[in-house]
Amino acid sequence: MIAPTYPGPGRSDRSLDEQLRRINQGKINAITTVTLTANAATTVLTDARLAVGGFVEFDPLTANAATEKAAGTIYVLEANRVKGAYTITHANNAQTDRKFRVLLIGG
């Protein structure tokens, strides 16, 4: 999805109205995906939208991802949040399909 643009000085409010309509429909361009690294206890998620005070929610897309989330072993410590990159802590195993859709909300 292309990041929304907003009208600058002297531009029509029509594009702003369109962006507000899209936001009201839940289309806020705040989603990415991540697959956890196999045989490691951490995975780095990089995205320019990540902020130190931000929030992420993991939506499992595979059975192994759902098991990881249900076990409570996927999280991001406060110390592992920097602008543009979060280090995700998770179980260390050989599974290669722990894929999540990730909601990013700025902070």
C-alpha positions in Angstrom: 0.0 0.0 0.0 1.3 3.5 -0.8 1.7 5.8 2.2 -1.0 8.5 2.3 -0.2 12.0 1.2 -1.8 15.1 2.6 -2.6 18.4 0.9 0.0 21.2 1.5 -0.6 24.9 1.4 -2.8 26.0 -1.5 -4.0 22.4 -2.3 -7.5 21.2 -2.4 -9.1 19.6 0.7 -10.4 16.8 -1.6 -7.3 14.6 -1.1 -7.5 15.2 2.7 -11.2 14.2 2.6 -10.3 11.0 0.7 -7.6 10.1 3.3 -10.0 10.7 6.2 -12.6 8.4 4.4 -9.9 5.7 4.1 -8.9 6.0 7.8 -12.6 5.7 8.7 -12.6 2.4 6.7 -9.6 1.1 8.7 -7.1 1.6 6.0 -4.4 3.3 8.0 -1.3 1.8 6.4 0.0 0.4 9.7 0.6 -3.2 8.8 3.7 -5.2 7.9 4.7 -8.9 8.2 7.6 -10.7 9.9 8.7 -14.3 10.0 10.6 -15.3 13.1 14.2 -16.4 12.6 14.7 -20.2 13.0 17.3 -21.5 15.4 17.5 -18.1 17.1 15.9 -16.4 20.1 15.5 -13.0 18.5 14.4 -11.5 15.2 14.9 -7.9 14.2 11.9 -6.1 12.7 12.9 -3.0 10.7 10.4 -0.5 9.6 10.7 3.3 9.4 7.3 3.6 11.1 8.6 2.0 14.4 9.0 4.4 17.2 10.7 4.0 20.6 7.3 4.6 22.4 5.3 2.6 19.8 3.0 -0.4 20.0 3.0 -3.6 18.0 0.4 -6.4 17.9 1.3 -9.8 16.4 -1.4 -11.6 14.3 -0.4 -15.2 13.6 -0.7 -16.3 10.0 0.4 -20.0 10.5 -0.3 -22.7 13.1 3.3 -22.5 14.5 2.9 -18.7 14.8 -0.4 -19.2 16.7 1.3 -21.6 19.1 4.1 -19.1 19.7 1.7 -16.4 20.5 -0.5 -18.6 22.7 2.6 -19.7 24.7 3.4 -16.1 25.4 6.9 -16.4 24.2 6.9 -13.5 21.7 7.4 -10.0 22.9 9.5 -6.8 22.5 11.2 -5.5 25.6 11.3 -1.7 26.1 15.1 -1.8 25.9 14.8 -3.5 22.5 12.8 -0.6 20.8 14.7 1.9 18.8 13.5 4.2 16.1 13.1 2.1 13.0 13.9 -1.3 14.5 12.5 -3.6 17.2 14.3 -6.7 18.4 11.6 -9.4 19.0 12.3 -12.0 21.6 10.8 -15.5 20.9 11.3 -19.2 21.4 14.5 -20.7 19.9 13.5 -23.6 17.6 13.9 -24.8 14.1 10.4 -23.8 12.8 10.7 -21.7 9.6 7.0 -20.8 9.3 6.3 -18.6 12.3 4.8 -15.8 10.2 2.9 -12.8 11.7 1.1 -9.8 10.4 2.2 -6.9 12.6 0.1 -3.9 13.5 2.4 -0.8 14.1 1.1 2.2 16.1 3.5 5.1 16.6 4.4 6.5 19.9 
